[in-house]
Amino acid sequence: MEHVLKINGQEHRVDVDPDQPLLWAIRDAVGLTGTKYGCGVAQCGACTVHLNGVPVRSCQTFVEDAVGAEITTIEGIGDKVATAVQEAWADLDVPQCGYCQSGQIMSAAALLSETPKPTDADIDSAMSGNLCRCATYQRIRGAIHEAAKRLEA
């Protein structure tokens, strides 16, 4: 069955089942591979995308639930918040293996869009659904604080 998904500002016609996870439509049907498969049960956050600006786990969001929504993947974020996050990530050497980073960045950008001056508790709460096997949590928190400072300046 064909569905129209608006991903990163462009419409994509995909011929997939309506109950297929959005993750696989993004990766396999559209060819955007920055969104990663981690666990498949919405517990690790590697597959995080924005659906109408809200971070969701694409492994547990169905295509039929995303039709008509604005879907943003790591390839499509580029506003000033996302840029500040990405630059802080690089400057503070957050990534090690890098596998979880697209999901981490998507969650961090959503946090800073809603809460420009997050506390450690705000960060911990917003990022709690994103796992990092390399355990760079302190650097992630530091990068979010740094991005907030850059946005404030």
NORVENJO-V313715 format. One record per residue. N is the residue number from 1. RES is the residue in one letter. SS is DSSP state (A for helix, B for strand, O for the rest). Layout:
[[N RES SS] [N RES SS]]
//
This chain:
[[1 M O] [2 E B] [3 H B] [4 V B] [5 L B] [6 K B] [7 I B] [8 N O] [9 G O] [10 Q B] [11 E B] [12 H B] [13 R B] [14 V B] [15 D B] [16 V O] [17 D O] [18 P O] [19 D O] [20 Q O] [21 P B] [22 L A] [23 L A] [24 W A] [25 A A] [26 I A] [27 R A] [28 D A] [29 A A] [30 V A] [31 G O] [32 L O] [33 T O] [34 G O] [35 T O] [36 K O] [37 Y O] [38 G O] [39 C O] [40 G O] [41 V O] [42 A O] [43 Q O] [44 C O] [45 G O] [46 A O] [47 C O] [48 T B] [49 V B] [50 H B] [51 L B] [52 N O] [53 G O] [54 V B] [55 P B] [56 V B] [57 R B] [58 S O] [59 C O] [60 Q O] [61 T O] [62 F B] [63 V A] [64 E A] [65 D A] [66 A A] [67 V O] [68 G O] [69 A O] [70 E B] [71 I B] [72 T B] [73 T O] [74 I O] [75 E O] [76 G O] [77 I O] [78 G O] [79 D O] [80 K A] [81 V A] [82 A A] [83 T A] [84 A A] [85 V A] [86 Q A] [87 E A] [88 A A] [89 W A] [90 A A] [91 D A] [92 L O] [93 D O] [94 V O] [95 P O] [96 Q O] [97 C O] [98 G O] [99 Y O] [100 C O] [101 Q A] [102 S A] [103 G A] [104 Q A] [105 I A] [106 M A] [107 S A] [108 A A] [109 A A] [110 A A] [111 L A] [112 L A] [113 S A] [114 E A] [115 T O] [116 P O] [117 K O] [118 P O] [119 T O] [120 D A] [121 A A] [122 D A] [123 I A] [124 D A] [125 S A] [126 A A] [127 M A] [128 S O] [129 G O] [130 N O] [131 L O] [132 C O] [133 R O] [134 C O] [135 A O] [136 T O] [137 Y A] [138 Q A] [139 R A] [140 I A] [141 R A] [142 G A] [143 A A] [144 I A] [145 H A] [146 E A] [147 A A] [148 A A] [149 K A] [150 R A] [151 L A] [152 E A] [153 A O]]
//
